[in-house]
């Protein structure tokens, strides 16, 4: 039966935790899927986790490690890399057998994909694979540097000032949010629990921490925050960097082509730079941002067949590694 344990994976001025979903009958050398949550790097928490992903990992007897990271802008680019690197090291070493490190897939949803990508850019050994769910794989894309307005009116400096002034912290999913995964959503066999009742979700404030994502996009400020650790992918077009490109882990992406928050072209451009032999992109036609966040693996909703196809492709990569 699937269980969850919470561990401290790093102390970077504060304890930083991760949740580990596993079962006692998993093989000792089972791969781990290290997951970074959505929230545009400025909000939400590690329990913001799609039920289908928990199920898909359990079906394959992969550990699922969902990690908190310190939020932007307080943590800065180097701090974000420090957290991601520490989570990756922790995952490789977690209950490893006879000193042999565990194989680790890194992945995430939306803003969490950047943390996973930073591991692929900077960490040795490289991860087994990278998996992106509607993800921000870099802030070098023109979408993030063209004064793109995602709100009806520009967000004022005064509205964001209280959030920018906050001390460093990790993200928390809002109380009562239906996007917060709990094990009671699943039955003992891992299937959807039809009796589960979602909690009451209180009204959200008109201005919230998560608006920093749109605020920094409009101000073309994201590269100023993370550009010291986010090199983008244009380097891969240079034949002189072929060895570096070859070291890049196999990457699997699914992304809706009607995503206003992180355009599909962000994923397409990554594939264009690194090459189709390195990056496989599965397009969910007509789907918006994080369309699958509350779905279960057996659901037949729009786009879920694309989700299953992408994860099956990832499974093939892992089994052949």
C-alpha positions as CSV (number, residue, x, y, z in Angstrom):
1,X,0.0,0.0,0.0
2,X,1.3,3.4,-0.9
3,X,2.6,5.5,2.0
4,X,4.1,9.0,2.4
5,X,7.0,10.1,4.5
6,X,8.4,13.6,4.9
7,X,12.1,14.2,5.1
8,X,14.4,17.2,5.4
9,X,16.6,17.1,2.4
10,X,18.6,20.3,3.0
11,X,19.1,23.1,5.5
12,X,19.6,26.4,3.6
13,X,18.9,28.9,6.3
14,X,15.8,26.8,7.1
15,X,14.9,23.1,6.8
16,X,13.6,22.3,3.4
17,X,11.4,19.2,3.1
18,X,10.3,16.6,0.6
19,X,7.5,14.1,0.6
20,X,8.4,10.5,-0.5
21,X,5.6,8.3,-1.9
22,X,6.6,4.6,-1.9
23,X,5.6,1.1,-1.0
24,X,7.5,-1.5,1.0
25,X,7.5,-3.9,-1.8
26,X,9.4,-1.7,-4.3
27,X,12.8,-3.1,-5.4
28,X,15.8,-1.7,-3.5
29,X,17.1,-0.2,-6.8
30,X,13.8,1.3,-7.9
31,X,14.2,4.6,-9.8
32,X,13.1,7.8,-8.2
33,X,11.0,10.5,-9.9
34,X,12.1,13.9,-8.3
35,X,9.2,16.3,-8.8
36,X,9.1,20.1,-8.4
37,X,5.7,21.6,-8.0
38,X,4.0,24.3,-10.1
39,X,3.4,27.9,-8.9
40,X,5.6,30.0,-11.2
41,X,8.5,29.7,-8.7
42,X,6.6,32.2,-6.4
43,X,3.7,30.2,-4.9
44,X,2.1,26.8,-4.1
45,X,3.7,23.9,-2.4
46,X,4.9,20.4,-2.8
47,X,1.5,18.8,-2.3
48,X,0.3,20.5,-5.5
49,X,0.7,17.2,-7.2
50,X,-1.6,15.6,-9.9
51,X,-3.1,12.3,-8.7
52,X,-2.3,10.7,-12.0
53,X,1.4,11.2,-11.5
54,X,1.3,9.5,-8.1
55,X,-0.6,6.6,-9.6
56,X,1.7,6.4,-12.7
57,X,4.8,6.2,-10.5
58,X,3.2,3.7,-8.1
59,X,2.2,1.4,-11.1
60,X,5.8,1.3,-12.2
61,X,7.2,1.0,-8.6
62,X,9.1,4.2,-8.9
63,X,9.6,6.3,-5.8
64,X,8.0,9.7,-6.1
65,X,9.8,12.5,-4.3
66,X,8.0,15.8,-4.3
67,X,10.4,18.6,-3.1
68,X,9.8,22.0,-1.7
69,X,12.1,24.8,-2.8
70,X,12.5,28.3,-1.5
71,X,10.4,30.8,-3.5
72,X,11.4,33.6,-5.8
73,X,12.4,36.4,-5.7
74,X,13.9,36.0,-2.2
75,X,15.9,32.9,-3.0
76,X,17.5,34.2,-6.2
77,X,18.8,32.0,-9.1
78,X,21.8,30.5,-7.2
79,X,19.6,29.7,-4.3
80,X,17.1,27.9,-6.5
81,X,19.9,25.9,-8.0
82,X,21.3,25.1,-4.5
83,X,17.9,23.7,-3.5
84,X,17.4,21.7,-6.7
85,X,20.9,20.3,-6.5
86,X,20.5,19.3,-2.9
87,X,17.1,17.6,-3.7
88,X,18.8,15.7,-6.5
89,X,21.7,14.6,-4.3
90,X,19.2,13.5,-1.6
91,X,17.2,11.5,-4.1
92,X,20.2,9.7,-5.5
93,X,21.4,8.7,-2.0
94,X,18.0,7.9,-0.5
95,X,18.2,4.4,0.9
96,X,20.7,3.5,-1.8
97,X,22.0,0.0,-1.7
98,X,25.7,-0.9,-1.1
99,X,26.8,2.6,-1.9
100,X,25.2,2.5,-5.3
101,X,23.3,5.7,-6.1
102,X,19.7,5.5,-7.1
103,X,18.7,6.4,-10.7
104,X,16.7,9.6,-10.7
105,X,14.3,11.1,-13.2
106,X,13.8,14.8,-12.7
107,X,10.6,16.6,-13.6
108,X,8.0,19.1,-12.7
109,X,5.0,21.1,-13.6
110,X,4.9,24.7,-14.9
111,X,7.5,26.7,-13.0
112,X,8.8,23.6,-11.3
113,X,10.3,22.4,-14.6
114,X,13.0,25.1,-14.3
115,X,14.3,23.5,-11.1
116,X,14.5,20.2,-13.0
117,X,16.2,21.8,-16.0
118,X,18.8,23.4,-13.7
119,X,19.7,20.0,-12.5
120,X,20.2,18.9,-16.1
121,X,22.3,22.0,-16.9
122,X,24.5,21.9,-13.8
123,X,24.6,18.6,-11.9
124,X,26.8,15.6,-12.4
125,X,26.0,12.8,-13.0
126,X,23.1,14.0,-15.3
127,X,19.6,12.6,-14.4
128,X,18.2,9.6,-16.1
129,X,15.6,11.6,-17.9
130,X,13.7,14.9,-17.6
131,X,9.9,15.1,-17.7
132,X,8.1,18.4,-18.3
133,X,4.4,19.1,-17.6
134,X,3.4,22.3,-19.3
135,X,6.8,23.6,-18.2
136,X,8.9,26.6,-18.0
137,X,12.2,25.1,-19.2
138,X,13.9,28.5,-19.5
139,X,13.1,32.2,-19.2
140,X,15.1,33.0,-22.3
141,X,12.0,32.5,-24.5
142,X,10.7,35.8,-26.0
143,X,7.4,35.3,-24.2
144,X,9.1,36.2,-20.9
145,X,11.0,39.1,-22.4
146,X,8.4,41.0,-24.4
147,X,6.4,42.9,-21.8
148,X,3.7,40.2,-22.1
149,X,0.6,41.2,-20.2
150,X,-1.3,38.3,-18.7
151,X,-3.7,40.3,-16.5
152,X,-6.4,42.7,-17.5
153,X,-4.2,45.6,-16.3
154,X,-0.5,45.8,-15.3
155,X,-0.1,44.7,-11.6
156,X,1.1,47.7,-9.5
157,X,4.4,47.8,-7.7
158,X,2.4,48.7,-4.5
159,X,0.4,45.5,-4.7
160,X,3.5,43.3,-5.0
161,X,5.7,45.2,-2.6
162,X,4.5,43.3,0.5
163,X,5.3,40.0,-1.1
164,X,8.7,41.1,-2.3
165,X,9.5,42.2,1.2
166,X,8.7,38.9,2.8
167,X,11.5,36.8,4.3
168,X,12.7,33.6,2.5
169,X,10.2,30.8,2.6
170,X,9.0,27.6,0.9
171,X,5.7,27.5,-0.9
172,X,2.4,26.4,0.7
173,X,-0.6,25.3,-1.3
174,X,-3.6,27.3,-0.2
175,X,-5.7,25.7,2.5
176,X,-8.6,23.8,1.0
177,X,-7.2,23.9,-2.5
178,X,-8.5,20.9,-4.6
179,X,-5.1,20.8,-6.2
180,X,-3.5,19.6,-2.9
181,X,-2.9,15.8,-3.2
182,X,-3.7,13.6,-0.2
183,X,-3.4,9.8,-0.2
184,X,-7.1,9.5,0.7
185,X,-7.8,10.3,-2.9
186,X,-6.7,6.8,-3.8
187,X,-7.9,3.3,-2.7
188,X,-5.5,0.7,-1.4
189,X,-5.1,-0.7,-5.0
190,X,-4.0,2.7,-6.2
191,X,-7.2,3.5,-8.1
192,X,-9.4,6.6,-7.6
193,X,-11.4,6.7,-4.4
194,X,-14.9,7.5,-5.5
195,X,-15.9,8.4,-1.9
196,X,-13.3,11.1,-1.5
197,X,-14.8,14.5,-0.7
198,X,-12.8,17.6,-1.6
199,X,-12.5,20.1,1.2
200,X,-14.1,23.5,1.2
201,X,-12.0,26.0,-0.6
202,X,-12.2,29.4,1.0
203,X,-12.3,32.5,-1.3
204,X,-8.8,33.6,-2.5
205,X,-7.6,37.2,-2.1
206,X,-7.8,39.4,-5.2
207,X,-4.1,40.0,-4.9
208,X,-1.8,37.1,-3.9
209,X,1.8,36.0,-3.9
210,X,1.3,34.0,-7.1
211,X,0.7,37.3,-9.1
212,X,4.5,37.8,-8.9
213,X,4.7,35.5,-11.8
214,X,2.7,37.7,-14.1
215,X,4.2,40.9,-12.6
216,X,7.8,39.8,-13.4
217,X,6.8,38.7,-16.9
218,X,5.3,42.1,-17.7
219,X,8.5,43.8,-16.4
220,X,10.8,41.5,-18.3
221,X,12.4,40.8,-15.0
222,X,12.7,37.0,-14.9
223,X,16.1,36.7,-16.5
224,X,17.4,39.3,-14.1
225,X,16.3,37.0,-11.3
226,X,17.5,33.6,-12.7
227,X,19.7,34.4,-15.7
228,X,22.9,33.6,-13.7
229,X,21.9,29.9,-13.6
230,X,19.5,29.6,-16.6
231,X,21.6,29.4,-19.8
232,X,18.7,28.6,-22.1
233,X,19.3,26.3,-25.1
234,X,20.6,28.3,-28.0
235,X,24.1,27.0,-27.1
236,X,22.9,23.6,-28.5
237,X,22.7,24.9,-32.0
238,X,26.5,25.4,-32.0
239,X,28.3,22.4,-33.4
240,X,31.1,23.1,-31.0
241,X,28.8,22.2,-28.2
242,X,27.8,18.8,-29.5
243,X,29.5,16.9,-26.6
244,X,27.5,19.1,-24.2
245,X,24.3,18.4,-26.2
246,X,25.0,14.7,-26.1
247,X,25.2,14.8,-22.3
248,X,21.7,16.3,-22.0
249,X,19.3,13.7,-20.6
250,X,16.4,12.3,-22.7
251,X,13.6,14.8,-22.3
252,X,9.8,14.1,-22.5
253,X,7.3,16.9,-22.6
254,X,3.5,17.2,-22.7
255,X,2.0,20.6,-23.2
256,X,-1.4,22.0,-24.2
257,X,-1.4,24.1,-27.4
258,X,-3.9,26.5,-25.8
259,X,-1.8,27.4,-22.8
260,X,-1.9,31.1,-22.0
261,X,0.4,31.0,-19.0
262,X,3.3,29.1,-20.5
263,X,2.9,28.9,-24.3
264,X,3.4,25.6,-26.1
265,X,6.1,27.3,-28.1
266,X,8.3,27.3,-25.0
267,X,8.4,23.5,-25.3
268,X,8.7,23.5,-29.0
269,X,11.7,25.9,-28.9
270,X,13.5,23.6,-26.5
271,X,13.0,20.7,-28.9
272,X,14.1,22.8,-31.8
273,X,17.4,23.8,-30.1
274,X,18.3,20.4,-28.5
275,X,17.0,18.3,-31.4
276,X,14.2,15.7,-31.8
277,X,16.6,13.0,-30.8
278,X,16.9,14.5,-27.3
279,X,13.4,16.1,-26.7
280,X,10.1,14.4,-27.4
281,X,7.1,16.7,-27.3
282,X,3.5,15.5,-26.9
283,X,0.9,18.1,-27.8
284,X,-2.4,18.1,-26.0
285,X,-4.7,19.7,-28.6
286,X,-6.9,22.5,-27.3
287,X,-5.7,22.1,-23.7
288,X,-4.8,25.0,-21.4
289,X,-2.3,25.3,-18.6
290,X,-2.0,22.3,-16.2
291,X,-5.2,20.8,-17.7
292,X,-4.5,17.5,-16.0
293,X,-3.7,18.8,-12.5
294,X,-6.7,17.2,-10.8
295,X,-7.0,14.1,-13.1
296,X,-6.5,10.5,-12.3
297,X,-4.6,8.1,-14.5
298,X,-7.8,6.2,-15.5
299,X,-9.7,9.4,-16.5
300,X,-10.8,9.8,-20.0
301,X,-11.0,13.6,-19.9
302,X,-9.6,15.8,-22.7
303,X,-5.8,15.4,-23.1
304,X,-5.4,12.5,-20.7
305,X,-4.5,10.1,-23.6
306,X,-1.7,12.4,-24.4
307,X,-0.6,12.3,-20.7
308,X,-0.5,8.5,-20.7
309,X,1.4,8.4,-24.0
310,X,4.0,10.8,-22.8
311,X,4.5,8.9,-19.5
312,X,4.7,5.6,-21.4
313,X,7.4,7.1,-23.6
314,X,9.3,8.0,-20.4
315,X,8.9,4.5,-19.1
316,X,10.5,3.2,-22.3
317,X,13.5,5.5,-21.7
318,X,13.9,4.3,-18.2
319,X,13.6,0.6,-19.0
320,X,16.2,0.9,-21.8
321,X,18.7,2.9,-19.7
